[in-house]
Amino acid sequence: MKRADESASEAAEVRRFWQRLGLPGLVDIHTHFMPERVLRKVWSYFDSLGATNDDLIWPITYRTEEAERLATIRDFGVRAFTSMLYPHKAGMAEWLNGWAAGFAHRTPDSLHTSTLFPEAGVESYVREAIEAGTRVFKAHVQVGAYDPADEVLDSVWGLLAEAEVPIVIHCGSGPVPGKHTGPEPVGRVLARHPRLRLVIAHMGMPEYEDFLGLAERYQELRLDTTMVFTDFAERLEPFPRRALPRLAGLGDRILLGTDFPNIPYPYIHQLEALERLELGDQWLRDVCHDNAARLFGL
């Protein structure tokens, strides 16, 4: 947890970053706001990682109450952010969506976020969320341990494609592979729904190049930067430098994500990690603000 003076100093650094680029602020599409008891279970999970693997020691940098977390991200100059939340079993998603709707109502600078799970009634509550004005969905294949190509979800993907609602999907095999992680299940979904606006969380870490390939094939597929290129991620799952030209070529479909508050380093480090790729200021402007501003009509 940061001291007040450290927080103020970092906020000034973050603001200098986007002000130098001539931006009105940042848009961070991968941030986590959840019911407090759920978030504390998530933090407990990250706390436990280092007990079995020193490489995964994961201190939560912004372990504060919700009001303080909101003040912090606003001090950074993040003008729009999400409340990424996700179920690990059936029967949770609709309840989480109710909480997220309330959060969006009291937090106007957040993008109303919803989630889903392959279960009876999923099409009904997804439709209700869309009608209620949700702006983005979160799907977590790893935590939910489900196949995104499950036939129960087929009509849901069709509904979301028709509504043009983006879905941030954690489907890469990092930090721990799951039965249904990796590019192949997502490829089957996209073959049936090529206009689906999937945003691949963490750029599909560690299957970066496979997911870049899907983005080159499907024009509505996007990738977020969450944790990628940071020292923490590079130590565990380095991004292949041979793929940087492909990343530059997809500059209009890469979106800033950070995993705030659940990150083991300061927020500014994600921004510095993007800058040191040396892909140019226009690429940074697109990634850190303009691409998401276009996607969400900000």
Phi, psi and omega in degrees: 000139184272147171284163183300319182291324177294320180296317180296320179295317180292319178303320178295320178297315180298316180296321178298324181301306184281334176293323178299329180277356180075027182265157176278358182150196180245155168238118184247109187271001182227077175233155187245113166237127188218167168306140189304318182291330176288315181298322180293329174291323176297315179298322178298322177299312180295324178299326184282340185300317183291345180292334182246348183209109182300332180291343183250023173298123195226075176290135179279110187294326185244056181275080182225175177289160186306314182300321179289322177297319177296317178299321181295311184291329175289322176299328177293341184089025175279112187274345174207140183209175186241169173241065182303122178215157190201147178269153174253001179201168178296152176089358182259327193300314184296321177295316178299321179296324176297317177297316183295325177296318177295320178298316180296323181295321182268358183228079189296341178272002174268150174273118182309118187246142175228174180219179183204168178205145179288096185205166176300134179089359185297320181296323181295311184284335173292317178299317179298320179295318178298314180295333179279357174098019179300144184258336185202148175249157171239130173238134182235092183296324183291307181292318181285343178055046179232159178275119180297341178269010176306134184299337178297332182267354187301314180291331178293315177299321178297318178298315181291324177296317180295321180281350180059038177266124179293150177232114173280118187238122174273104185227356174286168186269009176259152358281345179226126182293149176240173183299328186242016178276168181105172187285336188296311178299319178294323177300323178293322176296313183291330177298327179272332184227071187293344180264006180294132183270069176282141171242114184282112181294144177059022183055024179078019180318129002264006183274050186306309187292326177297318180286328172300320178299319177296321179294325178290336181270322185247117190289342178264001179278135179231169179226143175253160189271004193311114177072346184292143178077351176290160179301322180299310182288323181295329178291326185264311185221076185295142175282129183292123183296336178294342182269358182300320177300324178292322177297318178297321181293338178259024187302338179274359182228023173253132186237141177294128169219151185227336188077011175308136004266004193272048184240147184268028181200169180292151180304320183301333183296325177298319180292317178296324179295324177289319182296322184285357172290339178059044176266003173102157183293324180295321176300316179296319179298316179297312185292317189276347181208302197293321180298314179291324178299321177290316184298320185257005177063042183275000000 
